Amino acid sequence: MSDSNPFGGPFGSNGGRYATTVQYGGTDAAREKVALAEAPADVIKDTTTAGFAADVIQESRHQPVLVDFWAPWCGPCKQLTPLLEKAVKAAGGKVKLVKMNIDDHPSIAGQLGIQSIPAVIAFKDGQPVDGFMGAIPESQITQFIQKVGGKNGGAPQVAEALAAAAEARDTGDVQTAADIYDAILEQAPETIEAIAGLGDLLFEAGDAEGAEAVLARAPEAKKDAPQLAALRAKMALAAQAAVLGNPAELERRLAENPGDHQARFELAMIQNAKGDRMAAADNLLAIIKADRSWNDDGARTQLLQLFEAWGMTDEATLSARRKLSSLLFS
């Protein structure tokens, strides 16, 4: 080891910090590569010697704080830190992670007697209470966080992690959402909401094969859960729309003949695939209004499948369901 590496670890230099991208699922043509998102500032942060007292000592009086001692030249640190960040995000705020570069700030590590890195020390009530050295597997990191966080990984923690994943996705942070779903499934592999969430992210990324693989992880007794049924319906509708014709040609046919129900039906499928749910529903409702018996009540059957794919509380579902009821029962 070079003398410039102050902690005597057997790791060679690699010349600085690293950048990571996460690539998940499927074939090369279908994969979605997304840059690893920055962790929320209130859960994961870097600190300095001057900031250590506030960021670690004082903060640990509110909840456990993990301190990740690392250096740019440390190969195993590059393996450990992303796993730590992922596990801390999945913990839903039960612990915080503070990272300290020991090349820039060596004194704290020296005071704690740390001789090699990566090293992770847990602080509670202002005092170091536990820790580990080296790049341990993700499952052990999760167990460590559960131990110092005083949680058993049960339903409350999973629920909070699911809420965090949903929030990340709503704000467009797809990678963080995928990381959290993946971490949930590491701890609770039968969590249907996480299976459906991760599968939907993969499908939206263009990786239908990866989404199918995630769906296959659902336990047999839960394979027909509403969340999974909705995703399967969404995938089936997209496959159906993929083989349909040019929407401009379908619109031309309808302009010439508004009673061309097949053209209207196919146009509705394309509109749904493009995310125009209201237009898709209105076209199917128009067929139902004109000829309920067309294609063995196929328009109504298709509309009900759309409701399942969109979800019962979706705005388009609620609106179209009211219109359908008016048509059927007026």
Secondary structure, 3 states (H helix, E strand, C coil): CCCCCCCCCCCCCCCCCCCCEEEECCCCCCCEEEECCCCCCCCEEECCCCCHHHHHHHHHHCCCEEEEEECCCCHHHHHHHHHHHHHHHHCCCCCEEEEEECCCCCHHHHHCCCCCCCEEEEEECCEEEEEEECCCCHHHHHHHHHHHHCCCCCHHHHHHHHHHHHHHHHCCCHHHHHHHHHHHHHHCCCCHHHHHHHHHHHHHCCCHHHHHHHHCCCCHHHCCCHHHHHHHHHHHHHHHHHCCCCHHHHHHHHHHCCCCHHHHHHHHHHHHHCCCHHHHHHHHHHHHHHCCCCCCCHHHHHHHHHHHHHCCCCHHHHHHHHHHHHHHHC
